[in-house]
Amino acid sequence: MQNKNKLYLGWMIGSILVLVLIQLFWLKSVFKDYQTSLKQEAVLLFANTVTDMMDSLVLSKMTPVFIDGVPDTVFVTSQIAKPIIPDTVKKAIRIEVLREENFPEKPGHVNRQIKVITGGNDFQADSLRAIFRPLMQGIDSLGDGRKFTFRMQEESLEAEDIEAKFNQELTSRGYDVQAKVRKHHFLDSIPLLPANVMTLEDIRVPFGTRIQGYLTDYKWFIYRKMIVPSIFAFLVVMFISWALFSMYRNLLKQQKLNLLKNDIISNITHELKTPVSTVSIVLESLENFGANERIDTRKEYIEIAKNELKRLTDMAEKILISSSWEKEEKVLFKEIDLDYILENKIQSFKPILESRQFKFRYEKVGKSFKIIGNDEQIGLVIYNLLDNAIKYSKEEKEIEVKLSETGNKISLQLKDKGIGIPEAYQKEIFEKFIRVPQDDVHDVKGYGLGLAQVSEIVRTHKGKIILESSVGQGSVFTVYFQKR
């Protein structure tokens, strides 16, 4: 059975480990999904941020050509102080807005055109595209027949400005991450970024410049979003683990109940066998060996038979009483004197204590020991505790009983120097049919019902029982009742 239990436990632990691995893979998949989603959103937001800033810059950097004495073929910047030398305007463009009425059949229908003239031959297609888009969107704001000059300088679109605007946009959309931006020419070599950052796609702006963005602390943002899935995964693992271990515990409990059943059957069979055999011998003697003709012998045999039958009756009553308590039948409670009941029980045990040479001491601390309860049940508590103290005391036969009045409570303490109760059984000893294994299971007669009855009676009287015990040192049972 032990090997099977180990096998069952190994299967359950293995199942839980597999479940944990599945949850970890699932959380890793969720993390990657969040990471992909964040990157897609950040790339789109970064591109929109740079594009919007570029559109605004294009329209703001276009300067009308109106300076006297300066030919139209000479390009100027937005901050015109003097004509710029032609060698320095290779990355400048001139923009002309034309108005043509190309539809004679539709008077007033105007066709506007934008004419862009570059100041050099090294313009990239994406650079011109970045210029055309805002012009097409803002054509209505440009006057007809006007001529403009636009030049994109290196400092016109600063990385710090883009970074501030991009972080502002991220925060406004609920992304608690930190973004960094750097600017470089597409032919320049730049240092590689660390492996723990999220690199976004480069954005090309006029003229041959790349804007690169990246997120530095995005993992903490994703980890915070992972709190709910992590809690869910943890609860799933805990619930299934609890279910499996509950099944395993119930399995062990069922096995324990089977062992208890076999043990109680063995004990009861042993207890039944002795009185039945004794009564059979008595009857046989009276019938076959002339014991019936001798009056003294006959009385002695009949008394033996009565005692054995009384043992059978007591055993049946214990089992019936235990069964009746499970039905929670109501009992009559009244004011009772715990001192009076205790002294009566001690007197009933006095012959046994004296015959077995016990050292017995009874001590009272207080004046009033009245409680609300049932005198028969309280008497059974005292009887079972004294009976156990006598049965399980072997070498040192010493019993101390102390009745104390402390405030609004009354305590009954019974101390012996018997064999003691192992710590592993101290919680279970108050359960029904539980007996501490001994070298000889039948050395001390019993059915594992005495302390279960004590615990149940104390509970119905709203009291408390405490056990202190060490193997080989003895046991101390302390029962607390509410004072009347």
N, C-alpha and C positions, 0 to 999 in steps of 0.2 A: 504493500500500500504506500509506503514512503517513497519508493521509486516512482510509482505512478503519480504521486503528488508533485514530485520534483519535475516530472515530465510535463504535467499540466502547467505548472508554474513557468517552466521554460517556454512553452508554447505561448502563454499569455505575455510574457516579457518580450518574446520575439515579435508577436503581433503588435505590441505597443511601439517597439522600435521601428517596425515597418511603417506604422501609422505616422510616427514622428518624421521619418524620412519623406513620406508623401507630403506631409504638411510643409516641410522645409522646401521641397521642390515647388510646391504651389506658391509659397511666399516668394520664392526666387522669381517665379514666372510673373507674379503680380508686380514685383519690384521692376522687372524689365519692362512690363507694360506701362507702368507709371513713368519710367525713364524715357521710353519712346514717346509717350504722349507729351511729356514736358519738353522734349527736344523739338518735336513738331511745332508745338505752340510757341516756343521761344524763337525758333528759326523764322516763323511767319511774323511774329511780333517785331523781331529785330529788322527784318527786311522792310516791313511797313514803316518802322521808326526812321530808318536811314532814308527811305524813299520820300517820306513826308518832309524830312529836313532838307533833302536835296531839292525837292520841288519848290519849297519856300525860298531856298537859296538862289535858285535859277531866276525866279521872278524878281527877287530883291537885288540881284547883281546886274540886271540889265539896265544900262545907262543910255538915255537918248543921246544921239550924236547931234549936238547943236552948237559946238564951240566954233566961233568965227575963225577963219584962217586955218582950220584943221581939216584936211581932205577926208572924205568918207572912207577912203581906202586905209586910213590909219586907225587902228583899233585902240580903245582906251579902256581903263578899268573903272570900277564903280567909284573909286576915290580918285577923281581926276584933279591933279594939281598942275600937270604939264603933259604935253604929248609924250607918249611912251615910244622909245626907240623901236623901230620895226624888228630888230633882232630879238627883242625880249617878248614879243607877242606871238610867238609860234603857237601857243595854246590858247588863242583867243578866237572868238567867232563873232560875226556880225549877223544880226537878225533883221530882216525887212518884212514888214507886214503889208501885203498888197491887197487892194480892193478892186475887183473886176466884176463888171456886170456882163456875164456870159450868156444871159438868157433874155434876148430881146422880146420874146413873146411874153415874158413875165417881168414887167417893169418893177424896179425896186428889189428884185431878187439878187442878192449880192453873194458873190463867191470870194471868200477870203482865203488868201494863201500866205504861207510863211516861207520865206526864203532864208536859208542859212548858208553863210559863207565862212569857211574856216580860214584860220590864219596859218595853217601849216598842213603837212601831209601825214602826221603821225597820230591821227585821231582813230580810236577804236570804235567799232560799231556800237558797243554797249554805251560808250561815252556819249555818242550822238543820240542814242535812244533815250538816255537819261535827260537830255536837253529837250528833245521833241515832246516828251510826254507832258510836262507841265505847261509847255507853250500851247499845246493843243487844248488842254483843259482850261487855260486862262486866256484864250484868244479874244474872248469878248471884252476883256478888260484892257486890251491893247488897242491903241488908236489906229485908224486906217492911214496908210502911207507913212507910218513911222519907221525909223531906223534905230536899232539898238545895238549896243556892244556888250558882250558878256565874256568874262574871263574867270576861269576857275583857278584860284591860287592855292598853294599847298595849305595855308592856314585858314582857308575859307570854311572848311568843314573839319573842326577839331575833334579828336577822339574823345577828349574829356566831355565835350558838349553832347556827343552821341551817347556816351556812357551814362551821363546824368539823365538824359531823356529816356533812355532804354530802361534804366532802373526805376524811373518814375512810372513808366508804362507797366512794368512787371508788378510793381507794388499795387497799382490801381486795379489790376486783374487778379489779385490774391496770390501771387507767386512770391513767397518769402525767400527769395534767393538773391545772391549778389552777383552782378554781371560786371565784366571788365571788357574794354574795347581797345584795340590797337590798330594803327593805320600804317600801311606800308605800300611801296610800289610793287607792282606785280612781278617785276624782274629782280627785286631785292630778296636776299635770303634773310629769314628771321629766325630767332631762337624757337625751338620746339616748346610747346606748352607741357606742363606736368600731366601725368597720366590720370590724376584724380579730378580733372576738370572736364566739363562738357563743352566741346568745341562746336560752334555754330558755323553755318556755311558763310563763306566770304561774300561780301557785297561789293561789286565793282562800281566805282563812281568816276566821273570825268576827273582827270584824264589819265588813265592807267593806274589809278589808285585803288587799293583794296582796303575795305573796312572789315576787320575780323572781330567777332564777339565770342565770348565764352563765359560759362557759369562756374564759379569757384566753389560754392558750398551747397550745391544742389542735392547732395545725398542726404543731408539733414532734413531738407524739405520733404524728400521722398520718405525718409524714415518716419517723419511725423504723420504722413498720410498712411503709412503702413500700420499705424497703431490699431485701428479697427480690424483689419484683416488678421493681424497678429493675435489680438485678443480672441477673435473668432476661432483661429486655429488652435490656440491654447485651450479654449473651452471644449473644443471637439476632442482634443487629446485627453484632457482631464475627465470628460464625461465617459468616454469609451474606456479609459483606464479604470475609472471608478466602477463601471459596469462589470468589467472583466474581473477585477479583484473582489467585487461583491460576489460574483459567481464562485470564485475560488474560495472565498471565506465561507460561503454557504455550503460548498462542497466539503470543506474541512469540518464545519459544524455538523453536517449530516453524518459524516464518518464518525465524529465524536459521539453523536447521539446513538449510533449503532453500537459503538463500543460500550457506552453507558447502559444501553439496553441489555447487551449480553452480560455486562457486569452485574446489573441489578437482578437479572434472571438467575445468574449463578448464585448470588448472595441469598436471594429469596428461596431458591431451591435448597441451598445448604441449611438455611434457617428452618425451612419446613421439614427437612429430612430428620433432624434431631428430635423434635417433639413427637413427630409421627412414629418414629422408630421406638421412642421411649414408651409411648402409650400402647403401641402394639405389644411390646415386651411385657408391660404390666398386665394387659388383658390376657396374654398367653399364660403368664404365671398364675393369675387368678383362676384360669380355666383348667390348666393341665398339671400344675405342680403343687396343688393343695394349699396355695397361699390364702385361698378364700376361707379355709377352716381355722387359720390362726388370726385372731382379731387384730393383734398389734401389727402383724405383717400386712394384713389387708388394709388397715388404715394408712399405713405408710405408703403402700403402692397406690392407693386411691389419691393420696395427697400429691404424690409425684405426678400422677396423670392430670390432676387439676392444675398444677403449676405449668405443665407443658401446654395444656389447652389454653391457659391464660396467656402464655407467650404468643400463641397463634392469634388469640383475640386482640392482643395489643398490637401485633404486627398489622393485622387487618384494619384496626382503628387508625393507625398512623397513615396508612395509604388512603383511607377514606377521608380523613381530615384534610390531607393534602389536596385531594381531588375537590373537596367542597370549597376550599379557598380559591381555587381557580375560577369557580362560578361566582365569586365575590358575593356570597350570601351575607346579608346584614346580621350584625350581632348587637346585643344590647350593651351600650356604654353607660357607665354610672361612675360616681365618685368612689374610688377605692384607695385603700391604704397600702402602698407598696411595701412598707416595712412589715406589716402584718403578713402579707402573702409571702414575702421573702423568708421570714422566720419559720413559717409553717413548712415551707419546702426544705429548709435547712434541717428541721427536725425529722422530716421523712428520710433524709439522706444520712442522718447521724449514725444509724447502725452500720451502714456500709462504710462510712468514713472511719469509724472506730475499728471495724473488723479488718480493714486493709491498712490500718495504722497511718492514716493521713494526718498531717498537721494542718488544722483548719482554724482560720481566724476571720471573724466578722466584725466590721467597724462601721459605725454610723457617725456622720458629720452633719448636724442639723437637727431641727425639731419636727417639722411637718413634712411628710413624704406622700401627700395625697395627690393623686392624678385622676384624670378622666379616662376610663378604659374598661376593658372586660377582664374580670378577675381570673377566669379560666384560661384565657389566652396569655395573660401576663404570667400566670403560674406555669404555663407550658414553656414560656421563654426561659424562666429561671430553671426549670427542670432540665431542659435540653442543654443549657450552658453548664450546669453542674454535672450532668451526666457525661458530657464530653470531657470535662476537666478530669473526672475520675477515670474514665476509660483510657485516655491518652496520657496519663501520668504513669511512668514506669519506674525509674530509679528514684528520682526526687519526688516524693509524694507530699506536696505542699500546695494548699489552695487558700487564696485570700479573697474575701468579698468585702466591697466597700460601697456603702450607700451614702450619697452626698447631696446636700441641698445647696445649690449655687445660684443665687438670684431667682429668676423665674423658671429655672430648670432643675430637674432631679436626675442625677447620674447614678447608674448601677454598674460597678466595675467588678469583673471576675478575673482573677489572675492565677495562672497555674505555672508549674515548672515541668511541663510535659515534653513531648517530642517536638512540638512546634509545627508550624505550617510553612512550607516553602513559599517564597515570594511569588512564584509563578502561579500558584493556586489561590492566593489570597483574595483575588477579585472574583474568582469563580466559585469559591467555597460556599457562597450563599445561594448558589443555584441548585435546583432540584437534582438529586441523584449524583451529585458531584462528591467523590471521595478521593482523598489523597492516597495515591498508591503506596502500599507498604510491602515489606518483604513477603509477608503472608497476608493475603487479602482477607482472609477469614480470621485473622488473629483478633481483630476487634470487630464485634458484630455491629451491623448497621446497614442502612439502605440509602444514605446520602440525603435524608429528609429533614434531619434535626435543625441544622443551621438555615436551611431554606424556610422552614416554618418560623424560626426566630426572625429572619429578615422580613418576611411577609407580615408578621404580627406587628413588628416595630413600625413598618410602613403604614399599616392601617391605623396605628395610634399616632401618626404624624411625628414619629420620633426619628432617631438616627443611631446607627450602630457603627462603631469603629473597631477595627482589628489591628493589633500590633503583635507581630510574631516573628520569631527567629528559630530556625531549625536547631533543635537540641537545647534551646534556652526557655522554651515555653511560649504561652500565648496570653494576651490581655484583651478581653472583650469589654468594651465600654458602651453602654446603652444610655441614650439621653431621652427623657420624656419632658413634656411641658407640664409645669407645676400647676395644680388646681388653684 
